[in-house]
Amino acid sequence: MTHEPQTDSLATRRGVLAGVGLVGIASAITACGSSASSSSSTAAGNAATSPAAPASSAPASSAPAASAAASSAPASAAGGASSAPAGNALASTSQIPVGGGMVFSSKQVVVTQPSAGEYKAFSAVCTHMGCIVNQISSGTIDCPCHGSQYSITTGAVVAGPAPKPLPAKDIKVSGDSIFLA
């Protein structure tokens, strides 16, 4: 009885190991990349309720937990005034909830309103691994990748592995529109 080498099982084993390695590398690059492409952007229109929401170019908005639970209507439906931002504005002031904010993943910026009439802006890029933050809840800007949380007032690290605060961004409020300066 002679045994012939089985080249098919060796090739299959190599193929499986190579495939697993490529999937692992692709996952790491996608999850922790600092690119603003839709594959690494996790902000979604309803990201406040689902940290693993699908990628979207729509801004993610979040109000404090009590008011978010009380109403499922968009911020633009509240009041009779128009909430559409003017020209190249990021948003209208009525779209940024008091005690909350909105993530603009395509611009890599997050705008918050810690108290009525006070607007702040920070980079939306987490200082830990470069992920894009995806929600604002309970007074913090939250990163979905490793759990870093930042203050909506100062951008300071509140929790998580992030080593530095979110850098402040300059914004200009003109009338009821918010612009990147």
trRosetta pair geometry for C-beta under 8 A, 3 or more apart (Angstrom, degrees):
i j d omega theta_ij theta_ji phi_ij phi_ji
5 10 7.9 -6 166 -15 102 135
6 9 4.7 25 126 19 119 109
6 10 6.8 145 102 -14 71 90
7 10 5.5 -59 -151 40 41 114
7 11 6.1 41 154 -21 73 106
8 11 5.9 -57 -148 37 29 109
8 12 6.3 28 155 -18 64 109
9 12 5.5 -53 -145 38 33 114
9 13 6.2 37 155 -22 65 105
10 13 5.8 -53 -146 35 30 111
10 14 6.4 28 155 -16 64 106
11 14 5.8 -55 -148 39 31 110
11 15 6.1 34 153 -22 65 108
12 15 5.5 -54 -145 36 30 114
12 16 6.3 31 156 -20 65 104
13 16 5.9 -52 -148 34 29 110
13 17 6.4 25 155 -14 63 107
14 17 5.9 -58 -147 41 30 108
14 18 6.1 28 156 -17 66 109
15 18 5.9 -57 -144 39 27 109
15 19 6.1 28 156 -20 63 109
16 19 5.7 -57 -147 37 28 112
16 20 6.3 28 156 -19 64 106
17 20 5.8 -52 -144 36 30 110
17 21 6.3 31 155 -19 63 107
18 21 5.7 -57 -150 37 30 113
18 22 6.4 29 154 -18 65 107
19 22 5.8 -56 -146 37 30 109
19 23 6.3 29 156 -18 66 106
20 23 5.8 -54 -147 37 30 110
20 24 6.4 32 154 -20 63 107
21 24 5.7 -56 -150 35 30 112
21 25 6.4 26 156 -16 65 106
22 25 5.8 -54 -145 38 32 109
22 26 6.1 31 156 -18 66 108
23 26 5.7 -55 -144 40 29 111
23 27 6.2 32 156 -22 64 107
24 27 5.8 -54 -147 35 28 112
24 28 6.5 26 156 -17 63 106
25 28 5.8 -56 -149 36 31 110
25 29 6.3 28 155 -16 66 108
26 29 5.8 -56 -146 39 30 109
26 30 6.1 27 157 -17 66 110
27 30 5.8 -59 -144 40 28 109
27 31 6.0 18 163 -13 66 113
28 31 6.1 -59 -138 42 25 104
28 32 6.0 -22 178 23 63 115
29 32 7.0 -80 -131 56 16 80
29 33 5.2 36 172 -55 62 113
30 33 6.2 -30 -120 5 16 116
30 39 5.4 -83 -135 147 103 104
30 40 5.5 -159 -167 -86 55 83
31 40 7.3 -171 -89 -132 9 88
31 131 7.0 -28 165 -94 60 115
31 145 6.0 129 170 -127 92 105
32 129 4.3 -65 -146 158 102 123
32 130 6.2 78 172 59 65 96
32 131 6.3 -63 -122 -60 45 90
32 145 6.5 108 -92 -153 70 146
33 37 7.9 -8 106 37 136 105
33 40 4.6 -100 67 -98 105 158
33 130 6.6 -78 147 109 21 124
34 40 7.7 -61 -29 128 2 152
34 125 6.0 38 -147 -145 100 125
34 130 3.3 -73 -77 -178 95 128
34 131 7.9 -95 -96 -57 57 22
35 39 7.7 16 89 62 124 90
35 40 5.2 103 67 35 88 139
36 40 7.6 -101 -113 72 9 103
36 41 6.2 38 -168 -67 51 117
36 105 6.7 155 -153 155 89 78
36 106 6.4 96 172 -137 125 39
36 108 5.8 -93 -93 -55 121 107
36 132 7.3 89 -117 -70 65 136
37 40 5.7 69 63 22 82 91
37 41 6.7 -157 92 -13 34 99
38 41 5.5 -58 -128 38 35 112
38 55 4.5 128 -177 131 75 140
38 56 7.8 54 -140 -73 100 13
38 57 7.1 -57 -96 -55 102 86
39 55 6.8 -95 -93 -32 15 165
40 55 7.8 74 59 -102 18 136
40 131 7.4 -135 172 -130 98 65
40 132 7.0 118 129 1 84 108
41 55 4.8 96 81 -144 82 107
41 56 7.6 -124 116 46 114 34
41 57 7.6 47 110 -87 157 54
41 105 4.5 104 -158 165 121 140
41 106 7.7 19 -124 -68 160 55
41 132 5.3 0 -128 36 65 153
42 47 7.3 108 134 -123 78 128
42 51 7.7 19 151 171 131 60
42 52 7.4 -63 -159 -136 122 35
42 53 6.7 116 175 64 77 73
42 55 6.1 -68 -99 -90 33 73
42 105 7.8 179 50 -109 39 147
42 131 7.2 -2 13 -178 123 105
42 132 6.1 169 31 71 78 98
42 134 4.7 -55 102 -82 97 137
42 144 5.2 -94 108 41 155 146
43 47 5.6 -68 -151 -43 52 156
43 53 7.8 -1 177 77 19 117
43 55 7.6 46 51 -142 51 57
43 56 6.6 -100 103 62 65 80
43 58 7.8 -146 126 81 95 56
43 59 7.1 -32 152 -148 131 36
43 60 4.3 -125 -165 -17 93 120
43 103 4.5 -139 -124 106 137 126
43 104 7.9 163 125 -140 167 4
43 105 3.8 -171 34 -46 132 126
43 124 7.6 -22 -51 -180 140 142
43 132 5.9 -78 -24 127 102 122
43 133 7.6 43 -75 97 106 49
43 134 4.7 -163 -89 -127 61 73
43 135 7.9 168 -122 -52 76 57
44 47 4.5 134 50 -61 75 89
44 50 7.4 -23 60 76 135 102
44 53 3.5 -115 28 126 144 131
44 54 5.9 89 -94 66 138 54
44 55 6.9 -142 -75 -136 92 11
44 56 4.4 89 -123 18 66 122
44 58 6.9 37 -166 66 43 99
44 60 5.9 57 60 -88 35 105
44 134 7.2 20 11 -165 71 111
45 53 8.0 -141 43 163 53 149
45 56 5.8 -60 -21 108 80 161
45 58 4.3 1 -72 101 94 138
45 59 7.5 62 -107 73 60 41
45 60 6.6 -153 -111 -100 13 58
45 61 7.7 -2 -164 15 55 88
46 49 5.5 -25 159 33 97 105
46 50 6.5 43 113 25 92 102
46 53 6.3 173 78 -116 72 149
46 60 7.7 -90 21 -133 6 84
47 50 6.5 -95 -139 68 38 66
47 51 7.0 58 -173 -111 83 34
47 53 4.8 -124 -101 27 68 142
47 60 3.8 -19 28 -136 126 136
47 62 7.4 -71 82 -57 85 109
47 103 7.1 -32 53 38 150 132
47 134 4.5 -132 -175 161 145 95
47 135 4.6 -149 123 -73 102 96
48 60 6.9 156 -38 176 74 99
48 61 7.1 -46 -32 93 124 49
48 62 4.0 149 -94 -105 121 97
48 63 7.8 10 -125 25 164 57
48 68 6.0 -123 144 -150 147 146
48 135 5.0 142 -96 -144 51 118
48 136 7.4 -36 -100 55 100 56
48 137 6.1 135 -148 -73 87 108
49 53 8.0 83 70 -65 69 121
50 53 4.4 108 94 -63 105 89
51 134 6.4 117 -147 82 63 134
51 135 6.7 -92 -101 2 72 134
51 142 7.4 -79 -112 124 111 128
51 144 4.5 158 179 -119 100 107
52 144 6.8 150 -77 -169 53 137
53 56 7.5 -41 133 2 111 114
53 60 7.9 143 61 -106 147 124
53 134 7.1 171 41 176 105 134
56 105 7.7 113 82 36 58 139
57 105 6.8 -129 -133 70 43 104
57 106 5.0 39 -153 -54 92 124
59 90 8.0 94 -80 174 149 87
59 91 6.9 -66 38 -73 171 123
59 102 4.6 32 157 173 126 113
59 103 6.0 169 -162 77 74 48
59 104 4.9 -28 -104 -90 108 64
59 105 7.4 175 -110 4 52 74
60 102 6.4 162 81 -157 45 61
60 103 4.2 5 49 44 100 105
60 105 7.4 59 -4 -31 101 104
60 134 5.8 65 10 -177 172 59
60 135 5.8 -88 146 -91 137 59
60 136 7.9 150 115 3 100 80
61 74 7.9 87 55 -148 151 79
61 75 6.3 -116 169 -13 158 126
61 95 6.8 -101 -108 170 138 85
61 96 7.9 -139 -135 -110 102 42
61 97 6.9 104 176 -6 102 107
61 100 7.1 62 176 139 70 128
61 101 7.6 -144 -141 113 57 33
61 102 4.6 -20 -97 -101 74 91
61 103 8.0 -146 -64 20 35 67
61 136 7.9 -42 -172 37 33 108
62 68 6.6 -14 -162 -88 66 139
62 97 7.1 -113 104 43 37 129
62 100 4.7 -151 102 -161 66 117
62 101 6.5 3 55 55 87 57
62 102 7.5 164 16 -87 65 46
62 135 5.3 87 -53 -170 147 79
62 136 4.0 179 63 64 125 77
62 137 5.5 -86 175 -67 144 68
63 67 4.5 -75 135 88 132 111
63 68 4.6 169 66 -63 91 84
63 75 7.7 150 -56 -81 119 109
63 97 3.7 -80 -102 147 88 170
63 98 7.9 34 -143 55 91 52
63 99 6.8 58 -169 80 63 94
63 100 4.3 -102 -112 -26 32 156
64 67 5.4 71 63 22 84 99
64 68 6.7 -158 88 -12 34 96
64 97 7.2 -143 -2 135 68 126
64 98 7.8 -30 -13 98 111 67
64 99 4.1 -5 -48 117 112 133
64 100 5.9 -128 -34 -52 54 99
64 137 8.0 110 -134 -153 35 51
64 138 7.1 83 -143 -92 70 37
64 139 7.6 25 -108 -46 92 70
65 68 5.7 -60 -139 38 27 113
65 69 6.2 23 165 -17 65 108
65 137 6.4 63 -67 -165 88 92
65 138 5.9 16 -29 -70 114 82
66 69 6.3 -62 -152 36 24 105
66 70 6.4 21 153 -21 62 113
67 70 5.3 -54 -143 35 38 115
67 71 6.5 -18 175 24 70 102
67 97 6.9 -178 93 -166 140 137
67 99 7.9 119 21 66 128 126
68 71 7.5 -90 -146 56 20 68
68 100 7.8 124 -58 -89 111 148
68 137 7.9 -44 -2 -120 162 91
71 78 7.9 54 154 -72 163 113
73 77 4.3 -88 166 64 119 143
73 78 7.0 134 105 -51 120 79
74 77 5.3 106 64 -7 72 100
75 78 5.9 -48 -165 18 47 114
75 83 6.5 179 117 -170 87 161
75 94 6.3 165 151 139 106 76
75 95 5.0 127 92 -132 138 49
75 96 7.9 108 177 -8 169 16
75 97 6.3 -132 -100 -61 131 90
76 83 4.1 -151 -121 62 75 136
76 84 7.4 53 -132 -58 126 61
76 94 7.3 99 -104 111 50 113
76 95 6.6 4 -64 -94 80 91
78 83 7.9 68 57 -55 75 144
78 94 7.1 -161 77 177 101 112
79 83 7.7 109 68 -55 110 109
79 94 6.6 -107 48 -148 141 141
81 94 6.5 169 87 -51 114 157
81 176 7.4 -154 152 -116 134 172
82 92 7.5 -159 121 -100 70 167
83 92 4.7 -168 -171 64 57 142
83 94 4.3 -104 -116 81 102 122
83 95 5.5 124 173 -56 114 87
83 176 8.0 -105 -126 147 48 129
84 92 6.4 77 81 -33 14 132
85 89 3.6 -143 175 86 114 115
85 90 6.6 -147 -131 78 163 30
85 91 5.1 -125 -67 -149 130 16
85 92 4.7 -152 -79 -45 64 72
85 95 7.4 -54 -51 5 98 141
85 177 5.2 104 -154 -130 77 96
85 178 7.2 -69 -123 40 121 69
86 89 5.1 70 58 -10 60 130
86 92 7.7 90 -10 -89 71 91
86 174 8.0 -84 56 89 132 104
86 175 7.3 40 1 69 143 132
86 176 7.9 108 -14 73 108 76
86 177 4.4 -77 30 -69 98 151
87 177 7.5 55 41 -168 88 162
88 179 7.0 63 96 -127 80 101
89 92 7.0 66 121 -70 144 54
89 177 3.8 -94 -107 -172 155 112
89 178 5.9 104 -171 61 101 45
89 179 5.2 -79 -116 -76 68 75
90 102 7.9 160 148 87 108 125
90 104 5.7 -86 -155 -58 109 159
90 107 6.7 -90 -114 32 106 166
90 109 7.1 -77 -120 86 145 130
90 111 6.1 129 117 -27 146 145
90 171 7.4 -57 13 -132 140 119
90 178 5.0 -51 54 98 103 95
90 179 6.5 159 -4 -112 87 26
90 180 6.2 96 -48 -34 117 82
91 95 4.3 -116 -179 69 116 133
91 96 6.0 115 106 -44 140 94
91 102 5.9 100 -53 53 162 154
91 104 7.7 -144 -34 -66 108 122
91 111 6.5 -159 31 58 128 150
91 177 7.7 170 95 -150 33 58
91 178 5.3 1 61 46 74 114
92 95 5.1 101 59 -6 74 103
92 176 5.0 17 -163 139 96 97
92 177 5.8 -48 -108 -96 61 56
92 178 7.2 153 -129 5 11 86
93 96 6.2 -60 -159 33 42 105
93 113 7.9 99 -164 -88 77 139
93 119 7.2 -98 -123 -66 91 135
93 173 6.5 58 -80 -148 116 116
93 176 4.8 -109 21 -159 104 67
93 177 7.3 -89 -25 -51 81 13
93 178 6.3 122 -74 -40 65 100
94 176 6.5 6 -14 -174 93 121
95 102 6.4 4 133 -40 101 149
96 100 7.2 -172 179 89 60 81
96 101 5.9 0 -153 -128 95 49
96 102 5.8 -102 -102 -2 77 104
96 111 5.6 -78 -105 117 135 108
96 112 7.1 152 -171 -157 118 17
96 113 4.5 122 132 -23 110 120
96 119 6.5 68 97 -117 162 103
96 178 7.0 47 -22 -17 137 153
97 100 3.8 19 77 49 107 123
97 101 7.3 -99 51 -38 76 24
97 113 6.6 -167 94 51 30 120
98 113 5.2 -78 -104 115 44 116
98 115 6.7 21 -157 -158 100 25
98 116 5.2 -12 -112 -77 134 67
99 113 7.2 -28 1 92 30 80
99 114 7.0 48 -98 -155 39 34
99 115 7.8 47 -63 -88 67 40
99 139 6.7 -55 -167 -81 82 73
99 152 7.6 99 -169 79 37 159
100 112 7.0 -142 125 -142 28 78
100 113 6.9 7 60 49 55 88
100 136 5.0 128 -165 105 68 124
100 137 7.8 15 -122 -91 93 36
100 152 7.4 -105 -140 -128 15 159
101 110 5.8 62 139 169 136 92
101 111 5.6 -175 -160 95 100 47
101 112 3.4 -52 -78 -99 132 65
101 113 6.4 162 -85 9 72 65
101 136 4.2 109 48 -37 93 169
101 141 6.9 -28 58 -90 143 97
101 152 5.9 -172 -22 -140 129 117
102 110 7.1 -174 92 -152 41 63
102 111 5.6 0 55 56 85 91
102 136 7.5 -71 -53 7 20 130
103 110 4.8 -23 -106 -104 67 93
103 124 5.5 107 -153 -128 93 131
103 132 7.3 117 176 160 129 99
103 133 5.8 -147 -114 96 133 86
103 134 6.1 -126 44 -138 171 26
103 135 7.0 -71 -14 -70 133 24
103 136 7.2 170 -39 -26 92 94
103 141 7.8 127 -80 -150 104 101
104 107 4.3 2 123 41 118 109
104 108 7.5 -49 97 14 78 15
104 109 5.1 -2 59 65 108 81
104 110 7.1 -177 20 -86 70 38
104 111 7.1 36 -9 -4 111 98
104 124 6.9 -154 61 -38 57 148
105 108 6.8 25 -166 -81 37 48
105 124 6.3 -135 -105 126 50 156
105 132 5.1 64 -132 168 98 151
105 134 7.8 14 -76 -106 120 69
107 124 7.8 95 88 7 67 130
107 180 6.7 -153 -175 -51 137 143
108 123 6.3 -7 146 -160 94 74
108 124 4.8 -148 -169 47 48 102
108 125 5.6 10 -169 -40 114 97
108 132 6.7 -107 -120 -116 76 106
109 121 5.6 -1 -177 -173 113 109
109 122 7.2 152 -157 79 66 35
109 123 6.6 -62 -105 -120 57 32
109 124 5.5 -86 -33 -21 4 103
109 169 5.3 -58 -130 30 114 171
109 180 6.5 -170 -29 -94 171 117
110 121 6.9 161 82 -152 46 59
110 122 5.3 -17 60 62 96 86
110 123 7.6 18 16 104 88 18
110 124 4.6 123 -33 -88 91 87
110 133 5.9 -23 -55 72 143 129
110 136 7.1 143 -173 -61 124 115
110 141 5.5 100 129 -134 164 136
110 166 7.4 -20 41 166 120 160
111 119 6.3 -6 -175 -171 101 102
111 120 7.2 159 -156 83 53 45
111 121 4.9 -21 -101 -98 72 86
111 171 6.5 81 -114 -80 110 164
111 178 6.0 94 -150 140 159 155
112 119 7.2 155 82 -155 44 53
112 120 4.9 -16 61 62 94 96
112 121 7.5 173 18 -83 70 36
112 122 7.4 13 -1 6 111 104
112 136 6.4 165 -105 -128 101 153
112 141 7.1 -98 -64 -65 131 111
112 152 4.0 -173 -164 -170 155 96
112 153 7.5 -108 109 -67 140 33
113 116 7.3 36 164 -107 113 26
113 117 7.7 99 -157 22 107 14
113 118 6.4 128 -158 75 63 60
113 119 5.5 -27 -95 -97 78 65
113 120 7.6 172 -83 19 29 75
114 118 5.5 -45 56 95 87 120
114 120 6.3 33 -14 2 105 125
114 139 7.9 58 -131 -138 84 84
114 152 5.2 160 -86 111 86 99
114 153 4.3 67 -101 -90 155 81
115 118 4.7 39 60 26 81 125
119 171 6.3 -87 124 90 116 138
119 173 5.6 125 33 -61 144 128
119 178 6.2 -144 -178 -113 159 128
120 152 7.0 138 60 162 130 64
120 153 6.6 135 -13 -148 162 30
120 154 8.0 -81 -158 -74 159 20
120 155 7.5 -149 155 -41 129 94
120 168 7.3 -78 -170 -134 93 97
120 171 7.9 136 -173 26 17 127
121 168 6.9 90 83 -170 64 65
121 169 4.0 -71 120 70 108 100
121 170 7.2 -33 64 70 125 6
121 171 4.2 112 -11 -28 140 123
121 178 8.0 156 -65 173 123 123
121 180 7.4 179 171 -109 166 72
122 141 6.8 -134 65 -9 138 171
122 150 7.1 -149 125 127 166 147
122 155 4.3 157 -109 -101 140 121
122 166 3.9 60 171 121 129 125
122 167 6.6 144 -158 80 75 39
122 168 5.8 -54 -101 -108 69 40
122 169 6.0 168 -110 3 11 92
123 166 5.2 -158 55 -173 80 89
123 167 4.7 42 -6 54 122 88
123 169 6.1 131 -57 -48 57 108
124 132 5.2 22 134 -155 105 82
124 133 5.1 -125 -164 37 73 93
124 166 7.8 29 -84 -150 19 132
125 130 5.7 -18 -172 -146 103 56
125 131 7.6 150 -154 76 56 28
125 132 6.4 -40 -96 -97 54 59
125 133 7.8 -115 -59 -10 8 84
125 166 7.8 144 63 -135 55 91
126 129 6.3 8 94 47 117 61
126 130 6.4 -85 64 -22 80 4
126 131 4.7 9 23 57 128 77
126 132 7.3 -141 -10 -80 89 9
126 133 6.0 128 -61 -59 88 80
126 143 4.1 59 -89 -110 136 147
126 145 6.6 -145 37 34 162 122
126 146 7.8 148 155 39 156 96
126 148 5.4 128 -150 56 118 140
126 162 6.0 -115 -175 -98 88 116
126 166 7.8 -57 -114 -91 37 96
127 148 7.5 -164 48 179 75 165
127 157 7.7 -89 53 -74 128 111
127 162 4.8 83 65 -162 93 100
127 163 6.0 -117 129 53 111 70
127 164 4.3 -122 173 60 158 86
127 165 7.1 75 -11 81 152 13
127 166 6.6 -148 -28 -85 108 50
128 131 7.5 -12 67 20 97 97
128 143 6.9 164 28 98 121 166
128 145 7.3 -167 82 84 123 122
128 146 5.7 -114 119 56 156 133
128 148 5.2 -172 -19 -43 132 143
128 160 6.9 -83 -54 139 146 111
128 161 5.0 83 -127 96 133 92
128 162 4.3 -91 -49 -93 96 62
128 163 6.8 130 -98 -2 60 75
129 145 5.9 -116 60 121 125 153
129 146 6.5 98 6 -5 126 130
131 143 5.4 111 83 -167 117 108
131 144 6.7 -126 152 57 142 74
131 145 3.8 176 -31 -22 163 136
131 146 7.6 156 11 5 141 85
132 143 8.0 170 104 -130 22 83
133 141 5.1 16 178 161 158 98
133 142 6.2 134 -160 81 97 35
133 143 4.9 -72 -102 -84 73 67
133 144 7.7 135 -147 -7 39 74
133 150 7.4 -70 -97 24 150 119
133 166 7.7 -30 -26 -94 142 141
134 142 6.8 -51 57 91 70 85
134 143 7.3 96 8 -134 80 33
134 144 4.9 7 20 -25 132 117
135 141 7.8 166 92 -155 41 48
135 142 5.0 -14 69 54 86 111
135 144 7.7 81 8 -59 99 97
136 140 7.0 -175 -151 92 60 37
136 141 5.4 -26 -101 -100 83 61
136 142 7.0 173 -95 8 28 84
136 152 6.1 73 -153 -93 119 122
137 140 6.5 -21 69 59 57 80
137 142 6.2 -9 29 -13 96 132
139 151 7.1 -20 155 -142 89 62
139 152 5.6 -123 -166 12 51 114
139 153 7.9 -10 -167 -17 95 95
140 149 4.1 1 177 -175 141 109
140 150 6.2 132 -163 61 79 37
140 151 6.7 -49 -111 -94 67 30
140 152 6.6 -133 -97 -33 16 87
140 158 5.3 -104 -113 44 121 152
140 159 7.6 -7 -140 25 157 102
141 149 6.9 147 68 -161 47 56
141 150 4.3 -24 56 63 102 98
141 151 7.6 -7 10 71 92 17
141 152 6.0 131 -38 -85 88 70
141 155 7.5 -10 26 -121 139 60
141 166 6.7 -20 76 -16 147 154
142 147 7.8 -36 -160 -150 91 41
142 148 7.6 155 -153 88 47 53
142 149 5.4 -15 -101 -106 69 81
142 150 8.0 -160 -66 23 30 72
143 146 6.6 -4 108 47 116 66
143 147 6.9 -13 75 51 85 6
143 148 4.3 19 32 56 127 92
143 149 7.4 -139 15 -69 79 40
143 150 8.0 66 -24 -10 98 100
143 160 6.9 137 47 168 112 170
143 162 7.2 123 10 -58 146 122
145 148 7.8 3 61 13 88 97
146 160 6.3 119 112 -165 85 111
146 161 5.4 -40 131 32 132 121
147 159 6.9 -62 144 122 94 102
147 160 4.6 -174 107 -107 74 109
147 161 7.4 80 66 3 87 86
148 157 6.8 -63 -163 -135 100 95
148 159 7.0 174 -149 95 38 59
148 160 3.2 -165 -100 106 47 150
148 161 6.1 -84 -73 50 97 60
148 162 3.7 80 -138 -29 139 111
149 157 7.5 98 78 -163 54 56
149 158 4.4 -58 105 66 100 106
149 159 4.3 25 37 48 112 91
149 160 5.5 134 6 -8 66 118
150 155 5.3 -8 173 -161 125 45
150 156 6.5 155 -156 75 75 29
150 157 6.1 -46 -102 -98 72 39
150 158 6.1 162 -117 2 14 94
150 162 7.1 -33 -67 66 96 165
150 165 6.5 112 -139 -150 113 69
150 166 5.0 44 -158 -10 166 114
151 154 4.7 21 86 45 133 81
151 155 6.2 -51 65 1 82 12
151 156 4.7 20 14 48 122 82
151 158 5.5 127 -54 -54 72 110
151 165 7.9 -30 34 -135 96 111
154 165 6.8 -60 130 -149 88 146
155 165 4.5 93 119 170 88 107
155 166 3.8 -115 -163 60 108 87
155 167 7.1 -124 158 28 157 5
155 168 6.0 -148 -4 -70 152 70
156 165 4.6 -48 -104 -101 40 122
157 160 6.9 -123 -162 59 101 85
157 162 4.8 -165 -113 85 119 108
157 163 7.6 -132 -58 118 156 6
157 164 7.1 159 -37 123 120 10
157 165 5.8 -124 -25 -84 72 60
162 165 7.9 86 134 -93 125 24
169 180 6.7 -46 158 -136 121 92
169 181 7.9 160 154 35 75 89
170 180 7.3 85 86 -173 68 60
170 181 3.6 -69 125 54 106 125
171 178 5.7 0 177 -174 127 95
171 179 6.5 152 -163 79 73 44
171 180 6.0 -54 -107 -109 71 37
171 181 5.8 -164 -109 -18 12 93
172 178 7.5 155 78 -156 43 50
172 179 4.8 -19 61 63 93 99
172 180 7.9 19 17 111 83 9
172 181 4.8 108 -29 -81 98 94
173 177 7.3 162 -154 85 53 43
173 178 5.5 -22 -101 -101 73 72
173 179 7.8 177 -83 21 25 73
174 177 5.5 -20 68 66 80 94
174 179 6.4 9 11 1 110 118
